[in-house]
Structures are given as structure tokens and as C-alpha cells.
Amino acid sequence: MSVFGRVAVPLKSRSYDIVVGSGLLADTGKLLKDVISRPRTAVVTDANVADLYLADIAKSMNDSHIAFSEIILPPGEQTKSFDGLMELADQLLSARIERGDTIIALGGGVVSDLAGFSAATFMRGCKWASVPTSMLAMVDASIGGKTGFDLPQGKNLVGAFYPPSFVLSDPNVLTSLPARELRAGMAEVVKHGVIADKELFDLCAKGWKPVTETLAELVRRGMAVKVKVIEEDPYEQGERAALNFGHTVGHAVEVVSNFDLLHGEAIAIGMIAEARLAERLSIADDGFADTIKEVLFGLNLPVHIPENLSQDQIILAMNKDKKKSNGLVRFALPVRIGQTRIGVEINNLGSVLEERK
């Protein structure tokens, strides 16, 4: 076991530890023992992750004498819905989970968001811990306490800020991800590089093969960016909105594609559309979008809105964005590497999609 990072994240509500290290998954029970203060625990995962890692988690929990129930959800974004929430609540009831018990989210962003929201609301509050198994979940979804689920009209339209009690990330599990999912997760890493870490951006710019050889470093640096931002602004009252770069267009494209696009693929597309918008508004210098585009292209991520997606439907989806204020959609737009302008209000959303090729 090699532990190369432990970060305490102080929030107004409470602090929690983020532990990162190769081989840590086998020590899940030992590391969570101090977090779990009540006798009942539920491990929430999906069928794909369960096949890979649930047995390892079960052994670790048993070795640490932690009693737990297993809840296995269907994989995919469709589970992050009201119906998925009700199914999870039903299984938590069957597991006899009570207020103050612990829910462990073992999986990617869907599991993290849904299990976290269940913890925020089930019996008016349970503890929860995150054990992310995807790049996206490690550097983004598992950190910061944003939880929720989708409505048919848009992504994450119902949610809560509810930080976990513990986050355990083992970069070794990333080697089991399908290449497409790992690439999609890298979109969030690139985004973190754009908004706050030139060295991270430069690492991503080296291309796919070097990226696959430095996954642990990418996880560490990607997580560090988000940790720093949420330490300063835990409830997105200001600068945390920079993390939304690429997400206003990206979420809309993802929904209109009927989730044929993975979240990270949609965010890659969104970053280019929004960087082009920043250039047209003279917020960013001409050519900056192409700089980001080259990095994404080198990671084999899409950079154009698919031609089969309706522009009108994308605009409709953007108009339902949860960051909307006073009737206007607000964007976080890049100025340069390491600097973002937040709260940019756009009245004519058609102008955001001027360049689709």
C-alpha cells in the first residue's frame, strides 16, 4: 500500500478526510472503521462495479468486523432518476438503515450522486462515505458534497449540498475502466487544469499514452484543484462556479443526446463551445479554444456538437440550467489557463452555438 495524499477538507458544516493511495481499496474497512459509529451500514454500488470490486470491499469490511448490507443498482445514467432514488430508498428500508447509519457509495459519478442524495434525505440524514471507482468520480463527483439526481428535462435539477464523512480513492482501480470511460473522465481533469493548474493541463497535453502512465499523479493534482476551490467556497456562492466551465453546454448536449454521450464527452464538447464564446466576447484571446481543443483531441475526446442533435433542443435544455438567475443563463468562461470569469450572463443562447463544426 502506498498512501500519497491525505487532505482534510474544512467546510462550514463539517470537515472530512480524503485519502488517496494505490492499493487502498483492500483497506476500506480499516479506514472506515472510525467513520462508522453505528451498527448498520449499506454499501451502494452498481452491477458493473459489483462484479469487479464488491468482493474486495466485503472482505475488508468483514475483516474489520463491520456488518453491512449490499445494494446493487443498475448501471448507467438512467439510474440517477426519481425512480432510481425510490428504488434505493426501498432497499435502504429493507436493510433497516436508520438515521445516523452509514451509506457507502462504491462506484462512479451516478452512484456517488444518488447515494449521497439518499444520505442527505433518507430518514432526514445518514452519514455517507465515497469510494470512487472512476476518474470522473475521483476528481469531481466524490468531492465537494454536490449530490442529486436528474429530471427528464435536465441534469442534476434536484440535489443538495451534503458532504461525505470520508473519501477513499485508489487509482489502481482505474486500470479496469473501459478506455472510453477513462477518456471521458479525463475531460474533468483537463477542465481542472484549465481553471487552476497549468502543470496539470500540460500533463494532459502530452497525449493518451503518457496520461495512462501517470494516472495516480493526474488523480492527485485533479483532486487538489477541486479541494482548494471548495475549501474557499463550499456552497458555490462565488468562485466555486468556475468548476462549471463546460457544463452549461455540456449538460444540455448530454441530455439531448439521450445520454448516448458520456458525461465527460459532453463536457469536452461544452468546454470548446464555451471557450469559443469567451473568444467572441473578448474574454479570452483568439486561439485559446484551439489550445484546449488540441489537448482534448489528443485524448480522443469529441470537440464538436454532433450534427444530429437539435440546436433548438440544446437551447431549451440550457434554459433549464440550474445556474440560471433572473431569467438569464450564467456561464463560467475561461480567460486563460488558471483564470476564469464567472457569472457571465447570456441572453441569446443561440450565439453560444454559433460554431458547431
Secondary structure, DSSP 8 states (H G I E B T S, - for coil): -EEEEEEEEE-SS-EEEEEEEETGGGGHHHHHTTT--SS-EEEEEEHHHIIIIIHHHHHHHHHTT---EEEEE--SGGGSSHHHHHHHHHHHHHTT--TT-EEEEEESHHHHHHHHHHHHHGGG--EEEEEE-SHHIIIIITSS-EEEEEETTEEEEEEEE---SEEEE-GGGGGGS-HHHHHHHHHHHHHHHHHH-HHHHHHHTT-HHHHHH-HHHHHHHHHHHHHHHHHH-TT-SSGGGGGGTTHHHHHHHHHHTTT-S-HHHHHHHHHHHHHHHHHHTTSS-TTHHHHHHHHHHHTT---S--TTS-HHHHHHHHTT-TT-BTTBEEEEEEEETTEEEEEEEES-GGGGGS---
